[in-house]
């Protein structure tokens, strides 16, 4: 089972949620602690997903692909 497409889709959803929450904070409510904390948590989750994707890509290095 290839897990990289699943991690990529989670990463895209996370990035879209960050953009949406930042847009809400800038256009509607101004600075809001709850939205700001949500942005921070979503950014941390995106960082974790980037690390997980890199680890899975290294584990699933196919034949003919050179893993550095």
Secondary structure, 3 states (H helix, E strand, C coil): CCCHHHHHHHHHHHHHHHHHHHHHHHHHHCCCHHHHHHHHHHHHHHHHHHHHHHHHHHHCCCCCCCCC
